[in-house]
Amino acid sequence: MDSIQELINLLNSADKKSFRQFLQRKNKREDVKNLHLLDLIETDDINGLKKIYNSEKNNDAYHALRKRLQDNLLLFLSQKTFESNHSDSYDALRLLVVGRFLLENDVIKIAFKCLNKAERLAEHLEQFNLLNELLLLKLQYAHLPGAEDLEALTTRFLRNQSDMQREAKLNMAYAYLRQELQEIHLKGKIVNLKTLMLTTIRKYKISKQDLMTYKSIYQILFIANEYAAIQQNYGLIERYIHRTNQFIQNQESKKQPYIFYHISILYFMANFHLRRKDFAGSRPHLKGMMDLMMTDSRYYRLFYLRHQLLSALNLFFTGFADDAIALLQESLSNTKQTSKPEDIEDLRVCLTMFLALCNDRGSLKQLTLLTRTDAWYEKRMGMLWTIRKNLMEILVHAQFSNIELAMSRLNSFQRRYKKYLLKTSEERVLSYLKLVEKYLLKPDVAFEMTYRNKVLNQLGWVENNDIFTLSFIAWLIARWDKKTTYEVAISVILDKNYIQNMH
């Protein structure tokens, strides 16, 4: 997408009107073409260059105009963000800016009051970098009448320097772990999570106490959750969930300044219980999420779609398919321009899956709305998500008798992902695909006992004990069972004795 268009998409109708007024105030000459360019970009006019400049020699002028428009957009967004953000951290930053201005203009008493209030806010929020700026400013003007004692200021400054170093180490460790995750996602690197965590903690000299903050717990859970998703085994991160539970219980009274991290932690915990088929255990965390989201509209908008996704999955896999489908449809109809594309795609693919499992042809329409390229999905959603999406596409077309299209998608899938799956020791996906291919080539194979046993044996594999993987296997079972795929999936997921009963 065009970089200027991406910035424009962050503006609502009122913001766009304000931005036009912003440009008009800045324009000193009548022949400035920035408003004209803005119109062309908003209407997606590909011949815009010719309409602004007639000669090809004016390419440089056109690009200079684009650069100025982008700079003005960034300036407008920065001012808008600063003016409209009412969080405590922004309040502290405003007070710092005002305090510095007052000190420079010899309004000393009020300046120090502003800086004292800003320091209390920044300290409460653990905004160590902001505290550093505040304390440096106070030290700079410590010679003025009414200033704090220099020794006390120096002690606080040095203590904050230590806190900054601790946070920097945690951020470096987090960055390193995220990089390792990318290696796992995109290149199939084999990593043991426990070993990786211990190695990272030692590498960056992080103490156990350093890990006992909302931010560090959030970062650890993010990494653990991603790792479990890749391995399709959430049992691997149970120890981290247990420690998080203990931390949350001890920190309950201090949650307000860390609301983003707290909501994120609850989301990871809800997802953990969901993926472990503990639907009752997932719901309290979802309720906790919503309670916190309702306290601030910013966080409600940020987490709304993710909360709806987990809520719908809980409903669907506990037998309330119609309610789950309605919830997703309503959520998709309420998406905003500012909604994250990843969250929308998550809802869309989930709705497609729900409809397909219930044998609803509406799943075909939903497939057509998943319009991003595989490369985009791999980069933004991850390899596992993209592989599942492509497998689902094959099954949906097969389910509604588009056999040739299903075979074409299957062959494309093998060409693109076979090497990756072999490299990551995911032969089980290829084994599953062979069973699908056999069915597509000869549907009657579903009634052969040898074929059925191969399908049912996949239910017994530990690495297949995931609600999504089980749903894929349920699709094959439904080819010979006189039930919908949804009914089979519910039985497979909720009935611990299902395999014995089938045999």
C-alpha positions in Angstrom: 0.0 0.0 0.0 1.1 3.6 -0.7 2.8 5.0 2.4 0.8 8.2 2.3 -2.4 6.2 1.9 -1.5 4.2 5.0 -1.2 7.4 7.0 -4.5 8.8 5.6 -6.2 5.5 6.6 -5.4 6.4 10.2 -7.7 9.5 10.0 -11.5 9.5 10.3 -13.7 12.0 8.4 -13.3 14.7 11.0 -9.5 14.3 11.1 -9.4 14.5 7.3 -11.3 17.8 7.4 -9.0 19.1 10.1 -5.9 18.0 8.1 -7.2 20.0 5.1 -7.6 23.1 7.2 -4.1 22.4 8.6 -2.6 22.4 5.1 -4.6 25.5 4.1 -3.1 27.4 7.1 0.4 26.3 6.2 0.1 27.1 2.4 1.6 30.6 1.9 1.1 30.5 -1.9 -2.0 29.8 -4.0 -0.2 27.5 -6.5 0.7 24.9 -3.8 -0.5 21.5 -5.1 -0.6 19.5 -1.8 -4.4 19.6 -1.5 -4.7 18.5 -5.1 -2.4 15.6 -4.5 -4.4 14.6 -1.4 -7.6 14.5 -3.5 -5.9 12.2 -6.0 -4.5 9.8 -3.4 -7.9 9.6 -1.6 -9.7 8.8 -4.9 -6.9 6.3 -5.9 -6.3 8.1 -9.2 -3.4 6.3 -10.8 -3.0 9.0 -13.4 -2.4 11.6 -10.7 1.1 12.5 -11.8 -0.1 13.6 -15.3 -2.9 15.7 -13.7 -0.5 17.5 -11.4 2.5 17.9 -13.7 2.3 17.7 -17.5 5.9 17.0 -18.3 7.8 13.8 -17.4 10.7 16.1 -16.5 8.7 17.1 -13.4 9.0 13.6 -11.7 11.4 15.1 -9.2 8.9 17.9 -8.4 6.1 15.3 -7.9 8.2 13.2 -5.5 9.2 16.3 -3.6 5.5 17.2 -3.3 4.7 13.7 -2.0 7.6 14.0 0.5 6.2 17.4 1.8 2.7 16.0 2.0 3.9 12.9 4.0 6.0 15.2 6.3 2.9 17.3 7.0 0.8 14.2 7.6 3.3 13.0 10.2 3.4 16.5 11.8 -0.4 16.6 12.0 -0.6 13.1 13.4 2.0 13.9 16.1 0.1 17.0 17.2 -3.2 15.2 17.1 -1.9 12.3 19.2 -0.3 14.6 21.7 -3.5 16.8 22.0 -6.0 13.9 22.1 -4.1 11.5 24.3 -5.2 11.8 28.0 -3.2 9.0 29.5 -1.1 9.6 32.6 2.1 9.2 30.7 1.2 11.9 28.2 0.1 14.1 31.1 3.5 13.7 32.6 5.2 14.5 29.3 3.0 17.6 29.0 4.0 18.7 32.5 7.7 18.2 31.6 7.4 20.3 28.5 5.6 23.1 30.4 8.0 22.9 33.3 11.0 23.3 31.0 9.4 26.3 29.3 8.6 27.9 32.7 12.2 27.4 34.0 13.6 28.9 30.8 11.4 31.9 31.4 12.2 32.3 35.1 8.7 31.2 36.4 10.5 29.0 38.9 7.9 28.1 41.7 5.2 27.0 39.3 7.8 25.2 37.1 9.0 23.0 40.0 5.3 22.2 41.0 4.7 21.0 37.4 7.9 18.9 37.5 7.1 17.4 40.9 3.7 16.3 39.7 5.2 14.9 36.4 7.7 12.9 38.5 5.1 11.4 40.7 3.1 10.3 37.6 6.2 9.0 35.7 7.4 7.1 38.8 3.9 5.5 39.3 3.9 4.3 35.7 7.5 3.2 35.8 8.3 5.5 32.8 12.1 5.4 33.5 13.1 7.3 30.3 10.7 10.1 31.1 11.9 10.1 34.7 15.5 10.4 33.4 14.5 13.6 31.5 12.7 15.0 34.5 15.5 14.4 36.9 18.2 15.7 34.5 16.1 18.9 34.2 15.8 19.2 37.9 19.5 18.7 38.3 20.2 21.3 35.7 18.2 23.9 37.7 19.2 22.6 41.2 21.0 25.9 41.9 17.8 27.9 41.8 15.9 29.0 44.9 13.2 26.5 45.8 15.0 23.6 44.1 15.3 20.2 45.9 18.4 19.1 47.8 21.1 18.1 45.3 22.0 14.9 47.2 18.4 13.7 47.2 18.1 14.4 43.5 21.4 12.7 42.7 20.3 9.6 44.7 17.0 9.4 42.8 18.7 9.9 39.5 21.2 7.1 40.1 18.4 4.8 41.3 16.5 5.6 38.1 19.6 4.9 36.0 19.7 1.4 37.5 16.0 0.9 36.7 16.6 2.1 33.1 19.4 -0.4 32.7 17.2 -3.2 34.0 14.4 -2.3 31.6 17.0 -2.1 28.7 18.2 -5.6 29.5 14.6 -6.9 29.5 13.9 -5.2 26.2 17.1 -6.6 24.6 16.2 -10.0 25.8 12.6 -9.7 24.4 14.0 -8.5 21.1 16.3 -11.5 20.9 13.5 -13.9 21.7 11.2 -12.3 19.1 14.0 -12.7 16.5 14.3 -16.4 17.5 10.6 -16.8 17.0 10.8 -15.4 13.5 13.5 -18.0 12.8 11.1 -20.7 14.0 8.1 -19.2 12.1 9.8 -18.6 8.7 12.8 -20.9 8.6 11.7 -23.8 10.7 14.5 -23.5 13.3 14.2 -26.2 16.0 14.3 -24.6 19.5 13.5 -25.9 23.0 11.6 -23.1 24.8 12.9 -23.8 28.3 16.5 -23.9 27.1 16.0 -20.7 25.0 14.5 -18.8 28.0 17.3 -19.9 30.3 20.0 -19.1 27.8 18.5 -15.6 27.1 18.2 -14.8 30.9 21.9 -15.7 31.4 23.0 -13.9 28.3 21.5 -10.6 29.4 22.2 -11.1 33.1 18.5 -10.9 34.1 17.6 -11.7 37.7 14.5 -13.5 38.9 13.2 -10.2 40.5 13.6 -8.4 37.2 11.0 -10.8 35.7 8.4 -10.0 38.3 6.7 -7.0 36.6 3.6 -6.7 34.4 5.7 -5.8 31.4 8.1 -8.7 31.7 5.4 -11.2 32.5 3.5 -9.9 29.4 6.7 -10.3 27.3 7.4 -13.8 28.6 3.8 -14.9 27.9 3.8 -13.4 24.4 6.9 -15.5 23.6 5.5 -18.6 25.3 2.1 -18.3 23.6 3.7 -18.0 20.2 6.0 -20.9 20.8 3.1 -23.1 22.0 1.1 -22.1 18.9 4.0 -23.2 16.6 4.4 -26.5 18.5 0.6 -26.9 18.7 1.2 -28.0 22.3 0.1 -25.6 25.0 1.1 -28.0 27.7 4.7 -26.9 27.0 3.9 -23.5 28.6 1.8 -24.6 31.6 4.6 -23.6 34.1 4.6 -20.0 32.8 0.8 -19.9 33.1 1.0 -21.1 36.7 3.6 -18.5 37.6 1.5 -15.8 35.9 -1.5 -16.8 38.0 0.5 -16.3 41.2 1.8 -13.0 40.0 -1.7 -11.6 39.1 -3.1 -12.7 42.4 -0.3 -10.8 44.3 -0.5 -7.7 42.1 -4.3 -7.3 41.9 -4.4 -4.0 43.7 -1.7 -2.4 41.5 -3.2 -3.3 38.1 -4.4 0.2 37.0 -1.2 1.8 35.7 -0.4 -1.4 33.7 -3.8 -2.0 32.1 -2.5 -2.8 28.6 -0.2 -5.5 30.0 -2.9 -6.8 32.3 -5.4 -7.1 29.5 -2.8 -8.8 27.3 -1.9 -11.3 30.0 -5.5 -12.2 30.6 -5.9 -12.7 26.8 -2.9 -15.1 26.7 -4.3 -17.0 29.7 -7.8 -17.2 28.2 -6.2 -18.5 25.0 -4.1 -21.1 26.9 -7.2 -22.6 28.6 -9.1 -22.5 25.3 -6.4 -24.4 23.4 -6.2 -26.9 26.3 -9.9 -27.5 25.8 -10.6 -26.1 29.3 -13.4 -23.8 28.1 -14.7 -23.2 31.6 -11.2 -22.0 32.7 -11.0 -19.7 29.7 -14.2 -17.7 30.4 -13.2 -16.0 33.7 -10.2 -14.5 32.0 -12.3 -13.3 29.1 -14.6 -11.6 31.6 -11.6 -10.1 33.4 -10.5 -8.8 30.0 -13.8 -7.1 29.3 -14.0 -5.6 32.8 -10.7 -3.9 32.2 -11.5 -2.9 28.6 -14.6 -1.2 29.8 -12.5 1.2 31.9 -10.9 2.8 28.9 -12.2 3.3 25.4 -8.7 3.1 23.9 -8.2 -0.4 25.2 -11.7 -1.5 24.3 -11.0 -0.6 20.7 -7.6 -2.3 20.8 -8.7 -5.6 22.3 -12.3 -5.8 21.1 -11.8 -8.1 18.1 -9.4 -10.4 19.9 -11.8 -10.7 22.8 -14.7 -11.5 20.4 -12.6 -14.2 18.6 -11.8 -16.1 21.8 -15.4 -15.7 23.0 -16.7 -17.1 19.7 -14.3 -20.0 19.9 -15.5 -20.8 23.4 -19.1 -20.7 22.3 -18.5 -22.8 19.2 -16.6 -25.6 20.8 -19.1 -26.0 23.7 -22.0 -26.5 21.3 -23.3 -23.0 20.6 -22.5 -22.8 17.0 -25.2 -20.4 16.0 -24.3 -17.9 18.8 -20.6 -18.2 17.8 -21.3 -17.5 14.1 -23.6 -14.5 15.0 -21.0 -13.1 17.3 -18.3 -13.2 14.6 -20.6 -11.7 11.9 -21.6 -8.9 14.2 -17.9 -8.3 15.1 -16.9 -8.1 11.4 -19.7 -5.7 10.6 -18.4 -3.5 13.4 -14.8 -3.3 12.3 -13.3 0.2 12.1 -10.9 1.7 9.7 -8.3 1.6 12.5 -8.9 -2.1 13.2 -5.7 -4.2 12.8 -5.8 -6.2 9.5 -4.5 -9.2 11.4 -7.4 -9.2 13.8 -9.9 -8.9 10.9 -8.3 -11.8 9.1 -8.4 -13.9 12.2 -12.1 -13.3 12.6 -12.7 -14.0 8.8 -10.8 -17.3 8.7 -12.6 -18.4 11.9 -16.0 -17.6 10.5 -15.1 -19.5 7.4 -14.2 -22.5 9.5 -17.4 -22.3 11.6 -19.6 -22.2 8.5 -17.7 -25.0 6.8 -17.9 -27.3 9.8 -21.7 -26.6 9.9 -21.9 -27.5 6.2 -23.0 -23.9 5.4 -22.2 -22.8 1.8 -21.6 -19.3 3.2 -18.1 -20.5 3.9 -17.4 -20.3 0.1 -18.3 -16.6 0.1 -16.1 -16.0 3.2 -13.2 -17.7 1.4 -13.4 -15.1 -1.4 -13.0 -12.4 1.2 -9.6 -13.8 2.4 -7.8 -11.8 -0.4 -4.3 -11.3 0.9 -1.4 -13.1 -0.7 0.2 -16.1 1.0 3.4 -14.1 1.4 1.4 -11.4 3.4 -0.2 -14.1 5.5 3.1 -15.8 6.2 4.7 -12.6 7.3 1.8 -11.1 9.3 0.0 -14.2 10.6 2.7 -16.8 10.7 3.5 -19.9 8.7 1.2 -22.2 10.8 -1.8 -19.8 10.4 -1.2 -19.7 6.6 -0.8 -23.4 6.3 -4.1 -24.0 8.2 -5.9 -21.4 6.0 -4.7 -23.2 2.9 -5.7 -26.6 4.2 -9.1 -25.2 5.1 -9.5 -23.8 1.6 -8.9 -27.3 0.1 -11.4 -28.9 2.4 -14.1 -26.3 1.8 -13.9 -26.6 -2.0 -14.0 -30.4 -1.6 -16.9 -30.3 0.7 -19.0 -28.4 -1.8 -18.0 -30.6 -4.8 -15.4 -28.3 -6.3 -13.1 -31.3 -6.6 -10.9 -30.0 -9.5 -10.3 -26.7 -7.7 -9.6 -28.6 -4.4 -7.0 -30.7 -6.2 -5.5 -27.6 -7.8 -5.2 -26.0 -4.4 -3.7 -29.2 -2.9 -1.0 -29.4 -5.6 -0.2 -25.7 -5.1 0.0 -26.3 -1.3 2.5 -29.1 -1.7 4.7 -27.1 -4.1 4.8 -24.2 -1.7 5.0 -25.9 1.7 6.2 -29.5 1.4 9.9 -28.5 1.8 9.1 -26.3 4.8 7.0 -29.0 6.5 9.8 -31.6 6.0 12.4 -29.2 7.3 10.3 -28.6 10.5 9.6 -32.3 11.0 5.9 -31.7 10.3 5.4 -34.9 8.3 2.1 -35.4 10.0 0.6 -32.5 7.9 1.8 -34.3 4.8 0.3 -37.6 6.1 -3.0 -35.8 6.6 -2.8 -34.3 3.1 -2.3 -37.8 1.6 -5.5 -38.9 3.3 -7.3 -35.9 1.9 -5.9 -36.5 -1.6 -7.0 -40.2 -1.5 -10.5 -39.1 -0.7 -10.5 -36.5 -3.5 -9.3 -39.0 -6.1 -11.6 -41.8 -4.8 -14.4 -40.8 -2.4 -15.4 -44.4 -1.8 -12.1 -45.0 0.0 -13.8 -43.4 3.1 -15.7 -46.7 3.6 -12.6 -48.9 3.6 -11.6 -50.0 7.1 -7.9 -49.5 6.4 -8.4 -45.9 5.4 -10.7 -45.3 8.5 -8.1 -46.7 10.8 -5.4 -44.4 9.4 -7.6 -41.4 10.0 -8.6 -42.5 13.5 -5.0 -43.2 14.4 -4.2 -39.5 13.8 -6.5 -38.7 16.8 -4.1 -40.6 19.1 -1.0 -38.5 18.2 -0.1 -36.1 21.1 0.9 -33.4 18.6 -2.6 -33.5 17.1 -4.4 -32.8 20.5 -5.4 -29.2 19.5 -8.9 -28.0 18.8 -8.0 -26.8 15.2 -6.1 -29.9 14.3 -8.9 -32.1 15.7 -11.4 -30.2 13.6 -9.4 -31.0 10.4 -9.4 -34.7 11.3 -13.1 -34.5 12.1 -13.7 -33.4 8.5 -12.3 -36.7 7.3 -14.3 -38.8 9.8 -17.5 -37.0 8.7 -16.9 -38.3 5.1 -18.2 -41.7 6.4 -20.1 -40.8 9.5 -23.7 -39.8 9.3 -23.1 -36.5 11.1 -22.0 -33.0 10.2 -18.3 -32.2 10.6 -19.3 -29.9 13.5 -21.0 -32.7 15.4 -18.0 -35.0 14.9 -15.6 -32.2 16.0 -17.6 -31.6 19.2 -17.5 -35.3 20.0 -13.8 -35.6 19.2 -12.9 -32.6 21.4 -15.3 -33.1 24.3 -15.4 -37.0 24.5 -12.2 -38.4 26.0 -13.3 -42.0 25.0 -14.2 -41.1 21.4 -11.4 -43.2 19.8 -12.3 -46.3 21.8 -16.0 -45.9 21.0 -15.2 -45.5 17.2 -13.1 -48.6 17.2 
